[in-house]
Structures are given as structure tokens and as C-alpha cells.
């Protein structure tokens, strides 16, 4: 499997040929399982197998790839005991998602109160 390069500011990424920092972050966070890995490391360092179990037993190859990307992006580090932990930059990234989490809860509550009909938005193309 050919892995795509780790999204980084200043490099071309999905949505930006110049690698604007926001677009690089969105490309990195938009990769399958990336946000879940960050979420699972939010409270404590975890070994590979425990992290894999907490991520619903995702494949070991995908987890290895995501961890390598997050290490290259300096959001995750490997501790001396072999466990993975968020770096200060990784903790900042996780905390910056709090407003998005809060918004998503308001969004879910609003949709639960009045689910959109299939006709809403029709013809908005």
C-alpha cells in the first residue's frame, strides 16, 4: 500500500497547493482514524495493543501508519517505555477541538428535536 505523505504546512495537501497550515491540519485530521487516535491518547499514554483495542481493533498496519504520521507531525511521541503519548502540540490540538465537540452536540440535539426532511435542501445545487 502506497502511503500518502504526512500532511504538513508548506507542502501541497488536499485542498491547497501551497500547504496552508489550516488545510494541512484538516487534511491530517481528516485521515481515517487520526482523530480517534488523538482522542484515545487524551488522558494517558497507551501501548500499541491497548491503543488498538480502544480504537475498535483497527488494523495494526493502519494504526502504525497513523502513529508514524502523528509522530512526523509532532503530535504524538513514543515514551521510553514504548507507550504513545500526545506531545504538548498534540494536547493543544486535542483541546482546540473542544468547540467543535460542543458544536456537534448542539447540532445533534437540534436534529433530534426536529429531524430534517428529505425534501429540505432539494434543488440547492
N, C-alpha and C positions, 0 to 999 in steps of 0.2 A: 504494500500500500504506500503510495507516494504521499508523504505528509506535506501539507502546505506550510510555508514559513510562518513562524510566530508573528502575529500582527504587532508591529512596533511603530511608534510615532516616527515620521520621517521616511517610512517605507511605503510603497503603494500597498493599499489594503482594499477590501471590499468597500466600494462607495467613495474612494478617494485615491486619485493617482498620486497625490502629494503626501499622503500619510498624515493627514491632520490628526492631532492627538485624540480628539473625541471619536473620530471614525476608527482609529486603530483600537481604542478601548472597546467600542461597540462591536468591532469585528472579533476581538479576543473574547469578550463576554458572550457573544452570540454563538460561539462554538459549542457543539453538543457537550454537555456535562460540565463545562467550565464553571458556571455559576454554582452548580451543585457541589463541586469540589471545594470552592471557596466557602460555601455555606457550611459544609461539614467540618471544615477546619476552623470555624469561627470561635469555638470555645477552648479547644485544646489541640496539641499536636497528636497526630494519629499515624500509626504504622500503615503500610501499604494494604495489608489484608483487611484490617478493620475499616480503613477508608473505603475500600472496595465494597465491603458488606454494607456500609452506611449509604453508599451510592447505589443501592439496589442491585448489588452484584454485577455492576457494569463490567465489560470485558477488561481483562488485565492490560491488553495492548492499548486500548483507548485511554485507560487511566494513566498508563505510563506516558503516553503521548501528551495528555493534558498536563500532567505534572511537569514534564520537560518544558512545555510551553510556558507554564506559570513560573517555573524557575528562571527561564530565559527572560521573562518579562519582569522578574524580580518581585513577584507577588507571593511566591512560596519558596521556602528553603528546606533543606534536609539538615536535621539536627545531628549531633554526634551519635545519638542512639539510633539513628536511621529513621526516625519519625519525621513526618512532614508537618510544617507549621507555616502559618501566614507570617510574612515579613511585616515590618511597620507599614510599608507601602500597601501590602495586601490587606492589612487590617483597615487602613484608610479606605481602600476600595470597597471592602465589605460594608463599612459604616456609611459610605456615600450612597449605598443602595437603600438605606432606611426610608428616605422619602418615596422611592419607587415602591417599596413594600407597602407603605401606608396608603399610597395612591391606589395600588392594586386591591387592597382590602375595601376601600371606598367604592371602587369600580364594581367589585364582586357583589357588595351589598346593594348597590343601586340596581344592578342587573337582576339580583334575586327578588327585589321588590317589584320590578316591572320589566320582565324579560323582553328584549326587542323582538318585534315580529319579523318574519322572513321578508315582508314587504318593505320594511324600513331600509332606506339606503338604495332601494332599487332605482336604477336609472341615474346613479351618481357618477357614472363613468365619464 
